[in-house]
Amino acid sequence: MKKLFTTLTILLTIVAVNTALAQTVAQNFNMTSCAGPSYELFDHLDQEKVVIIEFFMLNCGSCITAGNKLNPLYNTLNQQYPGRVEFWQMGYTNSYNCIDLTTWQGSNGYNSVMFDSGAAQVAYYGGFGMPTIAVVAGSSHQVLFKRVGFQSNDSTLIGTAARGFLNTTTGIQNVNGTAKINLFPNPAQAEMMVQLTDEQKNVSFIVSDLSGKKMNFDAPILISENTYRLNTSEFPAGVYVLQVIAADAEPVSSRFTITK
């Protein structure tokens, strides 16, 4: 009996610790999206981004209500903080398939990144009440907002929390300690902006896939001081590395994703 009591105490302690962590720290995952590219959550958060995640059920009216609030909020935040905010939606059960999920996504007009097989993630953030909303941010992987269900003022609360984080972080990636670069939107489709924090001379760009193969592309166009437009319309969907080389600075590189 004493051994059983000890075992139960250990199990309850583990559950309590996991529940406490779920309140404040995001759970990492590396999953292939329904569009094809793979996403690792912490890789995006480490770029000081905010990721809004909605876990949903296909036949759930309140999930659509939540999506109808979250999608325009994402659009507004993305305009205010280019490349700093992402909107992900994830089926709550591992039995959903991407055809049904993307059909639901398209019929509701959401410009989110869609994932299936979200059972483990939704359990971490509080259970199987639908929708479940989690807003996570930054290199500390903090949870800015979490709720099982959706209330009428949640989009306001999420917007306030996201802006509070984004206004206190730069979101510009310092890769090697000397040069800094910001890529947006990321993921990109037809084009991507490359922003350097300091004026650089004789800048050149190299894009490679993750195998190291260099990609052919048109030279980026300088559209404003230290900001270039890169045409990515011919790139297949996937993950790439952009290297920026300047005459008066150390090379800097950063990953970006192309979706189709």
N, C-alpha and C positions, 0 to 999 in steps of 0.2 A: 504493500500500500504506500509506504514511504517513497519507494522508487517511482511508482505511478504519479504520486503528487509532485515529485521533483521534475519528472518529464513534462507534466502538464504545465508547471510553472515556467519551464524553459520555453515551451511552445507559446504560451501567452506572452512572454517577454519578447520573443521574436516578432509576434504579430503586432505588439504595441510599438516596437521600434520601427517596423516597416510602415505602420500607419502614421507615425510621427514624421518620418521622412517623406511620406507621400504628401504631407501638407506643405512642405517647404522646398523640396528638391525634386527636379524632374527625373524621370526614368529614361535612360538612353535606349535607343533602338536603331537598328540598321535594317531598312526594309526597301524592297523594290516597289515603287509607286505603280499605279495602274497605267500611267503614261509611259513607263519603261525605265527611267533613271532610278538609281538607288539613292536613298537619303539616310544619312546618319544624323540623328537629332543634335547630338552634342557638337558635331562639326559646324552646324549652322548657328547654334547658340554661342559657340566660341568666337564667332565673328560679331558678337554683341548685338545679336538680332532678337526680335520678339517673334515667337511662333504661337499663333492661335490655333488650337486643336479642338475640333468638334467630333466627338464620338456619337454615332447616330444609328438608328434602326430604320430600315427602308419604309415600313408602314407606320411611321411615327409622325403625326402632325406637328407636335411641338418641336421636333427636330428640324422640320422645314421652317417653322417660325423662328427658331434660333439662327438657322442659316441665312434667312432673309434679313436678319439684323447684323450678323457677323460679316457677311460678304461686303456690304457697303461700308462698314466700319473699317475692314481691311483695305478697301480701295482708298478711303480717305487717309488712313494712316500711311499707306504706301506713297501717296502723293506728297504728304508732309515730310516723310522720312524715306526717300527713295532707297530701295534695296535693303531696308532695315526690318521689314515686317513680312511675315509669311502666314498664309492661311492654309491649314491642312485639315482634311476631313477623313475620318477613318470608320469603316464599318465595325460595329461593336462585337461581331461574332466572326469566328474563323470560317464559317460555312458560306459566307457571301462570296460572290465572284465579281471580278472587275467589270464584266459586261453590265451586270445589273447596277453596280455602283456608279459607273460613269454615265449610264442612262439616267439614273436618278439625279446625278450632278448636273447633266446637261439640261434636263427638263426643268430644273429649278434655277438655271442660269448662274451657277456658282463658279467663279474662276479660282478654284482651290487646287491644291495637290491632293489627289485621292489615293487612299490605301485600303486594302482589305486586311483581314486577319488581325483585328485590334483587340481581341479578348484580353490578352495579358496587360495591355496598356490601360484599357478602361477599368480593369480591376484595380490597378495600382492607384488610379485617381478617384476611387470611391465606390465602384460597384457598377451595376447594370441598369441603373435608372437612366432613361434616355430623354433628352440628350445629356451627355456629360461633357462639360467644357473645361479645358485646361489651357491656361496662358502661361508660357514659360519663356525665360529670357536670360541672356547673358552668359558669360564664361563661368559664372558661379552656378549656372543651371537652376536658377531660382524659379519657384512657382509664384507668379504674380496674382493669379486668380484660379479658383477651382470651384466648380459647383456641379452637383448631380441634379439635373433639371435645368430649367431656364426661366428667369424672371424678367419682367418688363424693363427693369432698369439695369440689367446685366451689361448690355452693350455700353452704357454710359460708364459703369464701373470699370469695365475692361479698357475702354478708351483712356480713362484717367490713369489707370495703372500703367498702361503701355507708354503713354506720353511722359509720365513721371520717370520711367526707366530711360526712355530714349533721349530725354532732355538732359540726362546726367551722364551719358556715355557717348563717345565719339563714333563708334561703329566703324572706324577706319583701321584696317588690319596692319599692324606693324610686324612684318615677317622676319626681318633679319636685324632689327635694332637700328637701322639707319633710314631706310626708305619706307614710305607708307603709301597704301593704295586702297581705293574703294571701288568695288564693282557693283553696278546696279543696272537693271533689275537682275537678281540672281536667285532663282533660275531665270534665264533669258530665253528668248525665242528668235525674233528677227534681228535684234540689235542689242548691244550692251554698252553702257557708259563706263569708261575707265577714268577715274578721278585721282590725280596725284595731289598730295598735300602741299608740295613745294614746286616752284617752277623748275622744270628740268629742260636741258638743252639736248638736241640730237637724240631724241627718244626713239627707240625701236621696240617692236613687240614680237614675241614668239609665242605661239599657241601649240601645245602638244596634248595628245590624249594620255591616258594613264599608263599606256605601254611605252611612252616616250616618243611616239611617232609625231612628227611635226605636221601641222595642218596648213594647207594653202588658204590664204584669205587676202582680201583687199587691205591696203594700208589704212589704219584708223585715221579718221578725220578730226582735226582739232576744231571743236565747236565753241569753246570758250576757254578762258585761261585755265590751263592744267586739266582740262576735261576733254576726252576724246570719245568719238563714236566708233564702235567696232561692229561691222556687219557680220552677224552670226547666222544669217538665214540659210547658208549652205552647209552648216555644220549638222551632222547627224545628232540625234538625241544622245546624251551621255554626259560624262564628267570630263573636264579639261583643266589644264594648267596654263595660266597666262603669265609670262615672264616679261617684265618691263626693264629695259636696259637703257640707261642714260649716261651721257658723257661725264657728268659731274656727281654721280651717286652710285652706290652699290646696287646691283640688280635686285629686284623684288619680284616675288611670284605669289600667285594666289589661285585657288581652285574656283571654278564656276561650273554651273550645270546648264545644259541646253535641253529644253523640252519642246515637243512638237504637238 
